[in-house]
Amino acid sequence: MINGINSREMILEILLEIEEGEHSHVAIRNALSKYQFLPKQDRAFITRVCEGTLEYRIQIDYIINSFSKVTVDKMKPAIREILRSAVYQLKYMDSVPDSAVCNEAVKLAQRKGFYNLKPFVNGVLRTIAREMDKVSFPKKEEDLLKYLSVKYSMPENLVTRWLDAYGEEITEKILADFLTERPLTIRCRTYLNSKEEIVKSLENQGVEVTPAPYLPYAYGISGFNHILALDAFIKGQIVVQDVSSMLVAEVANPKKGDYVIDVCAAPGGKSLHMGDKMEGYGTVDARDVSQYKVNLIEENIQRTNSINVQAKVQDATVFDQESELLADIVIADVPCSGYGVIGKKPEIKYRVTPQKQEEIVILQRTILDRAANYVKPRGELIFSTCTIAKEENEENMMWFLQNYPFKLESLDPYLPEELHSETTALGYLQLLPGVHKTDGFFIAKFRRK
């Protein structure tokens, strides 16, 4: 308990908020920024328990259901989240004694008004703490689907989809990778400062810096309390961005003076990267659907002093006549199911429905249709998503080629050699977590005929 703030109570509030539909990173960030005086250790504990409980939810529920007469789906939401976060600590956090986990959960149930459920919470958790290693998990050889779903905490419908698309070996690599912790990735803005200077500045502030794969200006950073306190971030020398997303600007390869339209730009990482590649010349029109999203882009433009990037509200599904056939390069990083970034946003896996999947494909095709009209003759369209769903990626790409005057163009001249493949020679790349050293991501490069 710090200054009247109980960290386990905060965890419960965050988990309930996520359960009601908030994004995990937003719920955690908002809670922590409300209590900025919390020590680094407490912030780390709250973040880890929230993320871990969410990541391992299916496995945790399986464990609870093995010992509780009341199944998880029949419990009151607060009791369910109290038990889930406690079981995560019992199974995955050696630093917290089992007795403390059980006691704190019981106290929290009482504080939330569930006095009569204290014996239930206490009984279930103490039995689990005692008998955790006796849980009988599904066997791989008896039921592959159930085994993969419970072991890697992935809904069965997604496991089935990937087994069909990628086979058993690659699917297991993808699932394992989603549960692997990795550092935050940054792009050093090397046209303004040398990467050596930037790395030194970060290390001087106690940040652990490691080279990221594939690109010489990308690094992983960890061991810091708050990115907003890092000099390199304040001065706009670094941008938080995954390597897969950085590859978009590499593939686009803009020239000084180009006119670029980024139709779904928020929070602006790709737009800023394009602006940097043009060294302050030309113009990048960074557009998104709402003022809120455009404000996110504006913040990044101002922090990085990106003089050739401008942000404006423009719905990508609505045709903008004034932009017809004007752009040298159009970037369409379209809204998607987000399966490629489940490792960073685990709640995505629990929110999937077949209907949502169909709606997303229609939305993507609408945006691609509008975006195609902005590309000047011989100009290029870069289509990207952060998913690993074939109907959103390869199938959309084929649909586009059949219906618009564009052809694919090889990505090999722009990619590091270790990413070259049969498909990159044709003009597209599907990055898979666990197979490649990045998030799941798709990029295709079209040239207008």
Secondary structure, DSSP 8 states (H G I E B T S, - for coil): -BTTB-HHHHHHHHHHHHHTT--HHHHHHHHHHHTTTS-HHHHHHHHHHHHHHHHTHHHHHHHHHHH-SS-GGGS-HHHHHHHHHHHHHHHH-TTS-HHHHHHHHHHHHHHTT-GGGHHHHHHHHHHHHHHGGG-----TTT-HHHHHHHHTT--HHHHHHHHHHHHHHHHHHHHHHHT----EEEEE-TTTS-HHHHHHHHHHTT-EEEE-SS-TTEEEEES-S-GGG-HHHHTT-EEE--HHHHHHHHHH---TT-EEEETT-TT-HHHHHHHHHTTT-SEEEEEESSHHHHHHHHHHHHHHT-TTEEEEE--TTS--GGGTTTEEEEEEE-----GGGTTT-GGGGGS--HHHHHHHHHHHHHHHHHHHTTEEEEEEEEEEES---TTTTHHHHHHHHHHSSEEE---GGGS-GGG--HHHHHTEEEE-BTTBSS--EEEEEEEE-
